[in-house]
Amino acid sequence: MPWLFHTVEKTYAIADVNSWLHVREGKGTNQKIVGILPKGSLCYILADADSDWVYVESGDVRGFVCARYLLRGEEAEKEVNRWQEESFPMAEMWVKPWNNKAYTYTYATTRTLLSSDEARGEVLQYAKKFLGNPYVWGGTSLTNGCDCSGFAQQIFANFGYTLPRTSRQQAKAGTRIPVQEAKPGDLLFYQRESGFIYHVMIYLGDGKVIHAGSEATGILISDFNYEKSTEFAVRVISKEMRESKIETGDVDNGRKEGNSVDNQTTENGNGGKQKAGAENVQNTSAENSTAGDRLESASGKYLGNFKLTAYCNCAVCCGRWAGGPTASGKMPVQGRTIATGVLPFGTKLNIGGKIYTVEDRGTPYGHIDIYMERHADAEEFGVRYADVYQSEEI
């Protein structure tokens, strides 16, 4: 659903520090850093003004700062009136809005709001910037590769809308309308004869859609096939006013997210591994599928909506078992090996249309770790969610 922001009057505050002031995801110095306020930079207090940790907005950064390091009240207003608001620097973003849990702590904003029609135009214009970029299953990078739901999720995230991770979940994320009533900016879906939803697209109008099609096509504009369609479309952008475009620049560049989280390794004593604690959550709010959706399909027996992370065969991920075989005795192979509990070794699982084999331990049932050859790739994968099926493939 869209984040229902509303505009409030500006309450000025200025970073009164010698270097910079951390903006955090929660109240306290143990909370993740989502941005920094350089010395003398301007922010606006939106919530908890009487607390030791106040909630602020500065540019595209929203989070908590320690109140003792802010110049506030009449003094701040005098400085702004003296030097003019546009002359002050703003916060530097470290964590993108969709990975910042504090971003929707309040729906108040000082930003200018757009009408729904203006918002739709902005969304489509932004989506077209990524035409020709690659399709990568499970990917959420608009430049380096994404799948269909990753594309829709990240396009809308740039405008302050949060969507779940998979096309099936996105089909429940907004207001359902008849597909014939779809407007530009609405989500359209393809389904199989069984009713299984397997693809999501953003409607452009005039029978055209923009989407991450396949590895062969990448991100493209194509004709919408109504014969494959669900009977409904999903409206994400409502008639209410909404927040203006978040100017994030290159969505894949900038300081590494979650750098304030320490990596920790634990060993489970079963010859398996435990994922390092790198925090790069792609979607933590994805809803589990309802019982009505948990049907047998061409994908196999439905097991549930699982948490996905990744690991490699290094000391950080595998501890003292680094470099050796998995708990099943096999050497791990990227694109094949996964780790999970309960299921017997050799079990084939269909995750996003790709078949993996359970060959390792180290995660409880309901959580799957996917093997990758490079630790950097495992960290970048972060945390995701996907519907998992037990495949009949041998």
N, C-alpha and C positions, 0 to 999 in steps of 0.2 A: 504494500500500500504506500501511497505517497506520504512524505513527511509534511504535515500540515503546518508549515511555518506561518507566522504572522509578524508584521513589522511593529517594532516598539521604538520609543524615543531613545536617543543615545545618552548613555551615562558614561562619561569619559574616565579613563584611567591611563596612566603612563608608567612604563617600566622604570622604576627608580633603582637601578642596579649599576654596577661597574662594568659588567660584560653582557650577560643575557639572563633571562628568567625563563625557566622551564614551564611549558604548558603541559599538563598531565591529564591522563585519562580518568583519574579519580582524585580524591582528596588524600594527599600524603605523598611523601618523597619516595615511597616504595611503589608508586603507580607508574605505569608506562608513560614515557615522554612522547607526546604527539606533535610537538612543535616548540619553537623558542621565540621569545620576545627579546630582540636586541635592546641594548641600553637606549632609553629615550623613545621607544616605539609606543604606538598608540593601540589601545584595545577598548572594548566596550563591555561593561558589566551587565550581564543578562540575568543572573540568578545568584542567590545566597550572598547578597551584598553584606550581610552582617556576620558572615562566617569567617573563620580563619583562612578558609580556602574558598575563593569566589570563582564563579563560572563566567568566562569571558569569551568574546568573539573578536578576532583580529584578522582581517583578510579572509582567507579560507580556513583558518584554524579556529577550532572551538574546543574548550576544555577548561581545566581548573588551574589556577595559579595561587601562590601563597600571597595573601592580602598584604602582609607586612612590607612587601617589596613593590607596592604600587603607590604612585602619587594619585590622590583621588580628590573628589569634592571640588570646592571652589578653586583650589590651587591648580588642579588639572584643567578646569574650564578656562582659567586665566591663560594658561600656557597654550591651549588650543586656539583661543581667540587671538592671542598675540602672534602666533606663527602660522595659523590657518591649518585646518585639519589635513588637507592634501599633502602638506609638507612633511608629515610624520611617517617614519617607516612602519610597516606592519609585521606581523609574525611570519616566521619561516616555517613552512609545513614539513614535518618529518613523516607523518603517517596520513595516508589518504582518508577522506571522510568515511568511506565504506568500511574501513578497518579500524575506525576510531569509535569505540563504544560510547564515548562521551558526546558524540556529535549531536545526538537527539536527546540529551539530558533535559533540554527545554526546547520548545518550538518557537521561542522568541528569536528574532533576528533583527539586525539593523539594516539588512540588505533590501534593495529595491525588488519588489515582486512583479512577476509577469502574469498576464492573463493565460488561460489554458491554451488559446490559439497561438499566442506568442511562444509559449513553452514547447508546443508541438513542433513548431518551425525550428526552434533552437536544437531540439533533440535530433531531428532528421538531418539538419545541416552538420551537426557534430558527427553523426553516424557515418556520413558520406566521406569524412576525412580518412576513414580506414579501409576504403575499398581497395581490394587487391592484396590486403595483408593475409597471412596464412591462417588456415584452419588447423587447430591442434586439439585433439580430444582431451577434455579435462582442463584445457587452458582458459585463462581469464585475462591474458594480455592482449590488448587491442592492437599492439604493434608487433609483438613476437609470436602471437598465436592464441586463438581461443576457439571454443566450440560454440554451437548456436546459442545455448543458454548463457554461457560466459559472455558472449557478445552483448546480448540484451541486458544482462545484469550490469555490466560495466558502463554501457552507454547511459542507462538511466541513473546509475550511481553518480555519474559526473554532474547530475542536476539535482542531487539530493533525494533521489528515490531509491529505496532499498527493495531488491527483489531476491527471492530464494535462488538456489543454485541450479536446479534442474528445470527442464521444460515442463515436466508434469507438475512440479511445485509452483512454477510461474503461472500455470493455467488457473491456479487458485488464488493468485496474489492480489488481484484487483477486482474491479466490477465486471461481471460477465454481461455481455450484450450480444444480440444476434450478429453473426458474422457479416451479414449484409449491411449492418449499420456501422461497421468499423470506419473510423476516421484515421487520417495520417497520425502516426505516433502510437496507435493501439497495437497490441500483440496479437498475432495470428499463429495458429498451430496446425500441424499435420498429425494425423492419427492413423493407426492400422485398422483393419476391419474389426479386430477385437476391442477397439476403443482405446488401445494403448497410445498415449501421446508421446511422440518421439522427436518433434522438431518445433522450434519457435522462431518467429520472424517478426520484424517491425514493419508495419504497413506504411507505405509511402503514398498511397492513393492511386487511383486509376488502374487498379489491378496489379500494382507492382509492390514488391517487398524488398527489404534489405536485410541480409542475414549472413551468418557464417555457414556456408553450404556444405562443403566437404573438403578433404585434402586436395582434391583435384581442382576445385574452384576457388577456395579461400573465401574471403568476404566479397559478396557480390550483390547486384540488383538483378532480380529475375521476376518473371510473371508468377502470380500466385495461382496455385492449382486448387480450385474450390472442391474438386472431387476428392482430394485427400484431406480436406479441412475438417476440423471440428465444427459443430454447429454454432459455436460461440467464438467471440473474440474477447480479449481482456483489456479493459480501459484502465491504464495506470494513472494518466494525467486527468484529474477530475476537473469540474467546472470551477472549483475554488481557485483563488489566487495561490501561487506557489512561489518558492524561492527562485531567484534568478540564477543564471548559469554560474557554476563554480569554476572560476578561472584557475585550473590546475596545470595548464601548460601541457608538456609531454607527460602523458599519464603513466609512463613506465620509467621515467627518469627521476633523479632526486636521491636524497639520503635514504639509506636502507631502513625499511619500516621495522619497528619492534626492536631497535637496537638496545633498548634499556632492559631487555629480558635476558637473563643469564641462561646459557645452555647448561643443562644438567643431565648426566647420564646415570641410569640405574640399571642394575643387572638383575635378571629374574631367576637365575639359578637353574634354568631349564635348557640351557644351551641355545637360548634365543637371544633377542635383543630388545632394547627399549628405546623408542625414538627420543632423540635429543629435544629439549624443550624450546626449540625455536618457535617464536610466535609470529605467524603470518597468516591470520585467519581469513580465508576467502569468503566464508559465510558461516556465521555461528547461529543464525536465526532460522535456518531452514526447518520447516515443519516436517515431521514424519508423515508419510502417506497414510490416509485413512484406511480402515479395514475394507471399505468398499473397493479400494484401488488395489488391494493385495490379492490379485488374481493370477492364476497361471497364465502365462503368455508365451509368445514365441521366444522370449528371452530365457525361459526356464522357470523354475520354482522361485517365487518371490520370497526373499529372506528378510527384507526390511531396508530402511534408510540408514546406511552405515556412515560413521565418521571415517574419513580417509586422511592419512598422513603418508610420509615417505621416509625412507632411510637408505643408507649405503653401508658398505662393508668396512667402515672405518672405526677407529677407537671411540669417537664421539657417539656414534650410533650403536655400536655393538660391544663396547667395553672390551673385556679380555677375550671375547670371541672374534675380535676383528680379524679380517683376512681369511677366515676359515669357512667351512661349509655351514649351511643352515642347520637348524635343529633336526631336519629330516635327513641330513647327511648329504644333501645335494649342494653344489656350489650355486649361489644365487645368479639369476640371469635377468637383466632388465627386460621388461615386457612380458615376463612370465611369473616371476617369484613374488608372492605376497605372504604376509605374516598375519595370523589371527588366532584366536583361541577357539577351543571346542571342536571345530571342524577337523576331520581327519586329514592327514597329509595326502596330497594328490587330488583333493576336492577341486573341481573346476568352478570358478565363479565368473559370471558375466557382469562386468562393471562398465557401463556406458557403451555396451556393444563390443567390448574387447574381453577376451578370455584370459584369465589368470589362474595360476595354480597355487594352492596353499602348500607352502614348503617350509614355513618358519613359524615361530611362536614369538611372544613378547607383548601382545596386545590382547585385551579381553574380547570376547565375542561382541560384535556390534561395532568394533573398531578394526580397521584394516590398514596395515602398513604396506606400501608398495615399494619394491626394491628399485633403486636407481644406481647407476654406476658412479655418479659424482655427488659428493656431499653438498655442493652448491646447488645442484638441481633439486636435491631432497629438501633443502631449506626453502628454496623458492616455491616448491609445491605447497608448503604451508599446511593448512587445514581446510578440508572440503567435505562435502556430503554428497552421497549418491545412492540411488536405489541399486540394490545388489540382488542378483539372481543366481541360484545354483544351476549351473549349466549341465545339460545332458551330454555335452561333448566329451569324448574320451581322450 
